[in-house]
Amino acid sequence: MKLTDKTSFAVTLFAIFVNIFVSAQIYVLFEDSMHNTTVYNIMEAVGAIFMGFLSDKFCRRKTNILSHLIGFLLLLVIFLHPSYLFAIFLLGFFYSPLPILRAGLVDNFTLFPRLYLLMLSFVVQFIPWCFYYVYVNVNPHIMHWTALALITLSLVGSIFFFHDKRDQNIAERLRLKSASIIHTSARKRVAYTFIAFFLMQLVFFFSDNFLESIDDMPNFYSLMSIGTAICVLLALVFKDISHTSVLRVNYGINAAVSFLPLIAVIFFNTLHFNGAFQVIMLASFGAMTLPFVYDITMHSVNANYRGTASGVLDFVYNLSSLFSISLITLLDMHKVYTYAIITAGLCIAVFFQTRSEKHPEIAKP
């Protein structure tokens, strides 16, 4: 790999890290306001699709720089006016470069298997969340200055070193209007995989919010993030196995293990059963599937739409978080209902992922 390619590679990964670091600071700011967190999640979800599609339609490099520039300006406004909610929500919408950066990794560094690149992007994505316990205990002004400094470096790096090979191929971009987004032979596989992915992430965030209510689980979110970062690396072990099979087996193992706390609560009336660490294990182990889901999707869509596809997956990821919060509010965190939803969600995910496996398999990277 040439020095310029190495620099572009490093800048792309650094930009992913900075985007999540900034988001983490917003979550710290909204730690006591579920309403504001929900609105910010919605803006992030919709913004991911918008920025991903914009990068496919026009130019990934320019869209990435625009996203960073708007993000920097809005973050500066927030620093001066921390209670200015409109600026914070706009930040969630416009500073959404993840789909652009992930599609850029896949398109620009073809010497590496697609699964490796996606796996690395998720490891970098989870690293900032591992230190969430630090953010909440450090002076907010210090963290805000740090976020401004990091986004400035990321903006400069994007201007000078982020180059997308796809942007240079004008002929490919001109075919964008008439091209089908998803290959016809892969539509059912992608649809079933999307449904299973949504259910798995719903369980992930449901578990996350469940743990937040447990008093004896300090720093639970950092612990879960460390687990997810490590488990994503397991994708390397299963790289030569059919991706849909990996997903089905993973969901199945999670579903089988999830029965234990449910049985303990229902049949043995063990109300003091502490399944917190087991829930962490379930959520973390499920994170291993993320690179596989994104790889299946990237393989199944027209290359011109990879930014949009990544944005849609990020949208599903955020949407599952919103659904989990709604369910928790509705059920008032009753233990039986909580464990039942986790088990049911995983079992249904296995069903849909099994259906997807009946359709043409994804080619090995």
N, C-alpha and C positions, 0 to 999 in steps of 0.2 A: 504494500500500500504506500503510495506517495505521501510526502510530508503534508501537502495541501489536503489530501484525503484524510489523513490522520487528524489534522486540525479541525476539519469540518466534522469528522466523527465525534471528536471530543466536545466541540461546540454544541452539537445536537444533543448529546447526553447531558451536558451542563444545563442547557435550556430546559430540558425535562425536569431536572432537579430543581431549578429555580422556580418553575411554574408551580410545582407541588409545595415548595417551601413557602411561597407567597400565599397559596391557598390555605396552608396550615395556620398562618398568622391570622387570616380572616376568621377561621374557625375558633381560634383562641379569643378573638374579639367578640364573637357571637356565642361564647360558651354557655352563657346563661339565657340565651334567647333562641328557642327552637323555631319560632316564626321566622326570624331573620336568617337562620341557617337554612331553612327550607326554601326561602325565596332565592338565596344565593345558590343553592343546589340546582334549582330550576334554571337559573340564568346560566350556570356552568353547563348544564345538560344541553340546552338549546344552542348556546354559543359554540359548543363542540361541533355540532352538525353544520352550523353556519360557517365557521372558520374553515372546517374541513372541505366543504363544498366550494367555498370561495377560492381555496388554494388549488383545487382541481380545475376550476373554471378559468382561472386567470394565471396566477404564478405563485408557486409555493414560497419562493424566496421573498417576494414582495409582501405576501400575506403574512408570513412569519414576522417580518420586520414591522409591519403595520400593527400586528397584535402586540408585539413587544413595546412599541412606541406608545400606543394607547395605554397599555398596562402601566408603563412608567409614569405617564402623566396623571393617570387616575390614582396611582399609589401615592404620588406626591400630594394630590388634593386630599386624600384620606389622611395623610400624615398631618396636614395643616388643619383638617376638619374631621376628626375621628368619628363623629356621630353623623356624618353626611351619608345616609344610607343609599341614596340614589347613585353616588359615585362608587360605592362598594358593590352594588348590584351590577352596575355597568362593567366593573372590573371583572366580575365573574363571566359576563357575556363575551367581552372583547378579548380579554387575556386568556385565550383558550388555544394555545399553540400545539397541544399534545397530538391531535390528529395529523397536523402538518409535519411535526417532527417524527412521528412514528412512521408515516408514509415515506418521509424522506430517508429514513434509515433503510427501509426495504428497497427503495428505488436506487439509492446512491451507492450502496455497499453490497453489491451482488456477489462479491467474492465469498461472503459469509452466508451460511444457510439462513433462510428467513426466520426460522424458529429461534435461532441463536440471538438474532438482532432483537426480536420481540421480547424474548426472555430478559435480555439485558436492559431493555427499556423499562420493564416492570420492576426489576431489581432497583434501578435508579429511582423509579417513581415511588417505591415504598420507603426508601432510605430516609427522606425528611420526616415521615410520620413516625419513624422509630424514636425520634427525639422530641416527640410532642410534650412529654413530661418536662422537658427543659424549657420549652417555649412559655408554658403557663407559669413558670417560676422565675422568669427573667423579666427585667423592666421592659414594658411594652415599647418604649421609645428606642431602646437598644435594638430590639428585634425589628422594629420598623426601619431604622437606619440600615440594618443588615440587609433587609429585603430590598430596599432602594439600591444599595450598593450592588447586590447580586443581579438584580434585573438590569442595572446599567451595564454591567459586564456582559450579560447575556445579549443585550441589545447591540452592543459594539461588536461582539463576536458574530452575531447573526448578519450584521451589515457587511463585514469584511470577509467572513469565512464560510458562511452558509450558502452553498450552491446546490441546486437541485438539477440533476441531469435531465429530468423530464421536462423542465422549463425550456431547455435548449432544443427540444424536438418539437418544432412548430407543427409538423404534419400530424403528430400524435394528438396534440391539443386540438387541432381543427376537427378531428374525428370524434371529439368528445360529445358533440350534440347528437349524433346519430347512433352512438354506441350504446349497447345494452349494459345496464349497470351490473347485473348479476348474470353469469353464464346460465343459459337455459337448463342445462343438465344438472346444475348445482342448486337450483332454487329451493327445492324441498329440503335438501340437506342443510342449507343455510337457515331456512325458516325454523326447522326443528332445533337446530343448534342454538339459535337466538333465544327461543323459548326456554330451553334448558339452562342457558347461560343466565337469563334473567332470574330464573328461580334460584339458581345457585347463589347469585349475588344478593338476592333478597334474603336468603338465609344468612349470608355473611354479615350484612348490615343489621339484620334482625338480632343476630348474636352479639354484634358490637354494641347496639343500644341496650340489649339485655344486661350485658356486663357493666354498662355505665351505672346501672341502678344497684349494683352490689357493693356494699360499703367496704368489704374486706378485699377488694381487688384494686389497690392503688396502681396507677400507671398502666392500667389494662390496655389502653389503646396503643401505647408504645410497645408493649409486650406482643400484642396481636400483629403489629406491623413488622416487628423483628421476625416473627414466625412466618408471615407471608413472604417476606424478602428471601428467607432461606428456602421455603418450599417452592418458590418460583424456580429456583435453581435446579430442582428435581426434573424439570423439563428436559434437561440434558440426558438424563438416564433413559428416558423413553422416546428419544428423538427418532428412532428407527421403527417405532410401532405406529400403526394406523392411528391418526389423531382422534377420530371419532371413538375408537376403542378405548383410548386413554381416558377420554372424557367420561365414557359410560362406566368404566371400572372405578374411576375416582369418585364419581357421584354415588355409585353403588356402595363403596366402602364407607363413605360419609353417612349414607342413609342407614346402613347396618349398625354403625356405632351409635348413631343418634337415638336408637331405641332404648339404650341403657338408662339415661336419666328419665325418659318418659315412663318406663316400666317401674323405676324406683319410686316415682311420685304417685302413679295411679294404683299399682297393685300392692306396694309395700308401705304406702302412706309415709314415705320418707321425705317429709316436707323440708327437713334440714339438709337434704342431699345437696352437696355443693358441686354442681356440674360445671362450674365456671371454667376450669382449666380444660375440661373436655370440649366445651364450646369453643374455646380458643383453638384447640387442636383441629376441630372440624373446619372452622373458618380459615385457618392458616393452610391446612392441607388442600382445601378447595382452591386456594390461590394458584396452585400449581397448574390449573387448567387454563389460566388466562392466556399464556402464549399460544396454546393450541387453538383456542377459540378464535383469536385474532389471525392466526396462520391459516385456518380453514377459510375464514372470510376473505383474507387478502388473496388467497389462491382462487377463490370463486368469483371475484369481481373483476371487471375490466380494469386494467392497470391504470387507466386514466381516472378512476374513481376511488383509489385507495385512501385518499384523504377523507372523502365523504364516508366511506365504509368504516374507517377508524373513528370518525366523529359519531356515527350511528351507534357503534359499540360503546363509546364513552357515554353517549346519551342513555343507553340501556343500563349501564353501570350506575349512573347517577339516578336514573328513574327507580331502580330497585331500592336505592337508599331512601327515596321519598316514600315509596310504598311501605317500607319497613317501619318508618316513623309513624305513618298513618295507622298501621296495624297495632303498633304498641300503644298508641293513644287510645284506640278503640277497645283493646282488650285489657287495658290498665295493668299490663305486665303480670297477669296471672300465670303462675309457674306451669300448670298443666297445659294451658293454651299455648304458652311460649314453646315448650318442648314439642307439643303436637304439631305446631306450625313448622318448626324446624324439620321434623321427621317427614311430614307430608310434602313439604317443598322439595326435599331431596329425593323422595320416592317418585314424585311426578317428573322431576328433572331426569331421573334415570329412564323413565318411560319415553320421554321425548327424544332423549339422546339415542336410545335404542332404535327408535323409528328413523332417525337420521342415518344410522349405520346401514340401513337397507338400501340406501341410494349410493351412487358411485363414490368411491373413496377418494380422498384428497391424495394427490401425487406426493411422493416423498420429496422433501426439499433437495 
